[in-house]
Amino acid sequence: MNYISRLQADLAATQSSLAAKERAIQEFRIHLDGEKFKGLEEDGSRKDWIATKDVLAWLTLIWEAA
């Protein structure tokens, strides 16, 4: 494979990976905008808290998106 063809293949692979990561980020934003994180609990506490473990899981999903 010549140099230009290799660069084009690398570019296509990188763009595909970037698109997958963008989709994963959009899914995370939709998740964060869901009812789970809106309003107040019955005891009056805020519902906009998210566990660090959940954020780390989403970051891993985004990182590994291909």
N, C-alpha and C positions, 0 to 999 in steps of 0.2 A: 504494500500500500504506500502510495507516495505521501509526501509530507502534507500537502494541502488536503488530501482526502482524510488523512489522520486527524488533522485539526478540525475539519468539518464534523467528523464522527465524534470527537471529543466535545465540540460545541453542542451538538445535538443531545448528547448524553447529559451534559451539564444543564442545559435548558430543561430537559425532561425532569431531572432531579429537582431543580428549582421550582418547577410547576407543582410537583408533588408536595414539596415543603410549603408552598403558598396555600395549597388546598388544606393541608393539615393545620396551618395557622388559622385559616378561615373557620375550620371546624372548631378549633379551640375558642375563637371569638364568639361563635354561635353558642357554644357551651356556657361561656361566661355570661352571655346575655340572656340566658334562660331563666325561667321562674325560680329555679333553685337559689339564685343569688339576689332576688329582688324582695323588697319589703322588709317586714319585721316578723320575728318568731312570735309565738303565742305569749311568751314571757316578756316581749318588748325588745329583745335583743336583735341586733342587725343580722340579716341573712346574707350579707355580702362577703362572708369569710370563705376562704378556700384553703384546703389542707396543703401544706408544702409537698407532701407525698404525691398528691394529685398533680400539682404543677410540675414536679420532676418527671412524672410519668408522661405528661403531655409534651414536655421538652424532649424527652427521649423519643417519643413518637415522631415529633417534628424532625429531629436530627436524623432518624433512621428512614424517613420517608424517601422513597426512590421512584 
